[in-house]
Amino acid sequence: MKKLILLALAAVIIAGCDVKQSDGTYKPYSYRTYIIDSCEYVGYATGSQCDYLAHKGNCHFCKERRQKELEELVIKLKEK
């Protein structure tokens, strides 16, 4: 039930993200996924340039890197 409420809240927040034009009309943000140094970022652009980038947190490269780091940590802890 909590997940459903959070999903509905996120949908309302995302749907409410608009850019007000000079003529008074609204234009929704254009969200895209960008790949920089093998990491995935999500961003939006209001014009020709990207205004905001945020790391997705679930990109494949970071997942593999985190798994390797955990394996190395386990090996070091077993050595002690």
KOLVO-907291 format. One record per residue (C-alpha): residue in three letters; x, y, z. Coordinates in nm, 4 decimals, always signed. Layout:
BEGIN
+--------+----------+----------+----------+
: residu :        x :        y :        z :
+--------+----------+----------+----------+
:    ALA :        X :        Y :        Z :
...
+--------+----------+----------+----------+
***
This chain:
BEGIN
+--------+----------+----------+----------+
: residu :        x :        y :        z :
+--------+----------+----------+----------+
:    MET :  +0.0000 :  +0.0000 :  +0.0000 :
:    LYS :  +0.2865 :  +0.2379 :  +0.0847 :
:    LYS :  +0.4502 :  +0.1710 :  -0.2517 :
:    LEU :  +0.1257 :  +0.2507 :  -0.4317 :
:    ILE :  +0.0932 :  +0.5819 :  -0.2494 :
:    LEU :  +0.4563 :  +0.6715 :  -0.3247 :
:    LEU :  +0.4071 :  +0.5795 :  -0.6912 :
:    ALA :  +0.0969 :  +0.7999 :  -0.7134 :
:    LEU :  +0.2792 :  +1.0873 :  -0.5438 :
:    ALA :  +0.5749 :  +1.0540 :  -0.7824 :
:    ALA :  +0.3393 :  +1.0534 :  -1.0826 :
:    VAL :  +0.1727 :  +1.3730 :  -0.9621 :
:    ILE :  +0.5075 :  +1.5425 :  -0.9042 :
:    ILE :  +0.6434 :  +1.4407 :  -1.2441 :
:    ALA :  +0.3270 :  +1.5470 :  -1.4230 :
:    GLY :  +0.3460 :  +1.8850 :  -1.2528 :
:    CYS :  +0.6916 :  +1.9736 :  -1.3869 :
:    ASP :  +0.6344 :  +2.2370 :  -1.6525 :
:    VAL :  +0.8225 :  +2.5313 :  -1.7917 :
:    LYS :  +0.6324 :  +2.8581 :  -1.8246 :
:    GLN :  +0.6903 :  +3.0194 :  -2.1627 :
:    SER :  +0.7094 :  +3.3969 :  -2.2137 :
:    ASP :  +0.3621 :  +3.3942 :  -2.3734 :
:    GLY :  +0.2099 :  +3.2372 :  -2.0596 :
:    THR :  +0.1780 :  +2.8815 :  -2.1910 :
:    TYR :  +0.3477 :  +2.5834 :  -2.0310 :
:    LYS :  +0.5869 :  +2.3385 :  -2.1918 :
:    PRO :  +0.6675 :  +2.0096 :  -2.0155 :
:    TYR :  +1.0274 :  +1.9162 :  -1.9485 :
:    SER :  +1.1930 :  +1.6793 :  -2.1898 :
:    TYR :  +1.3542 :  +1.4003 :  -1.9848 :
:    ARG :  +1.6376 :  +1.1976 :  -2.1378 :
:    THR :  +1.8906 :  +0.9398 :  -2.0288 :
:    TYR :  +2.2535 :  +1.0411 :  -2.0794 :
:    ILE :  +2.5525 :  +0.8048 :  -2.0652 :
:    ILE :  +2.8695 :  +0.9679 :  -1.9330 :
:    ASP :  +3.1787 :  +0.7600 :  -1.8490 :
:    SER :  +2.9715 :  +0.4385 :  -1.8612 :
:    CYS :  +2.7259 :  +0.5719 :  -1.5990 :
:    GLU :  +2.3640 :  +0.6509 :  -1.6720 :
:    TYR :  +2.2218 :  +0.9898 :  -1.5787 :
:    VAL :  +1.8702 :  +1.1237 :  -1.6168 :
:    GLY :  +1.8275 :  +1.4871 :  -1.7039 :
:    TYR :  +1.5889 :  +1.7407 :  -1.8445 :
:    ALA :  +1.6366 :  +2.0203 :  -2.0880 :
:    THR :  +1.4329 :  +2.3373 :  -2.1178 :
:    GLY :  +1.6171 :  +2.4601 :  -2.4232 :
:    SER :  +1.9052 :  +2.3389 :  -2.6309 :
:    GLN :  +2.1216 :  +2.2483 :  -2.3317 :
:    CYS :  +2.0728 :  +2.0081 :  -2.0433 :
:    ASP :  +1.9784 :  +2.1978 :  -1.7275 :
:    TYR :  +1.9975 :  +1.9197 :  -1.4698 :
:    LEU :  +2.1608 :  +1.5778 :  -1.4400 :
:    ALA :  +2.1134 :  +1.3177 :  -1.1691 :
:    HIS :  +2.2759 :  +0.9760 :  -1.1432 :
:    LYS :  +2.0175 :  +0.7045 :  -1.1973 :
:    GLY :  +2.1664 :  +0.4852 :  -0.9275 :
:    ASN :  +2.0783 :  +0.1631 :  -1.1070 :
:    CYS :  +2.3138 :  +0.1735 :  -1.4047 :
:    HIS :  +2.4855 :  -0.1501 :  -1.5006 :
:    PHE :  +2.8423 :  -0.0238 :  -1.4677 :
:    CYS :  +2.7947 :  +0.0961 :  -1.1099 :
:    LYS :  +2.6163 :  -0.2254 :  -1.0150 :
:    GLU :  +2.9096 :  -0.4342 :  -1.1393 :
:    ARG :  +3.1624 :  -0.2043 :  -0.9710 :
:    ARG :  +2.9752 :  -0.2237 :  -0.6377 :
:    GLN :  +2.9618 :  -0.6034 :  -0.6622 :
:    LYS :  +3.3396 :  -0.6234 :  -0.7182 :
:    GLU :  +3.4029 :  -0.3893 :  -0.4248 :
:    LEU :  +3.1876 :  -0.6057 :  -0.1982 :
:    GLU :  +3.3669 :  -0.9217 :  -0.3095 :
:    GLU :  +3.7055 :  -0.7619 :  -0.2365 :
:    LEU :  +3.5827 :  -0.6491 :  +0.1047 :
:    VAL :  +3.4666 :  -1.0006 :  +0.1911 :
:    ILE :  +3.8046 :  -1.1430 :  +0.0882 :
:    LYS :  +3.9890 :  -0.8873 :  +0.3050 :
:    LEU :  +3.7643 :  -0.9548 :  +0.6030 :
:    LYS :  +3.8184 :  -1.3301 :  +0.5720 :
:    GLU :  +4.1961 :  -1.2787 :  +0.5728 :
:    LYS :  +4.1853 :  -1.1092 :  +0.9144 :
+--------+----------+----------+----------+
***
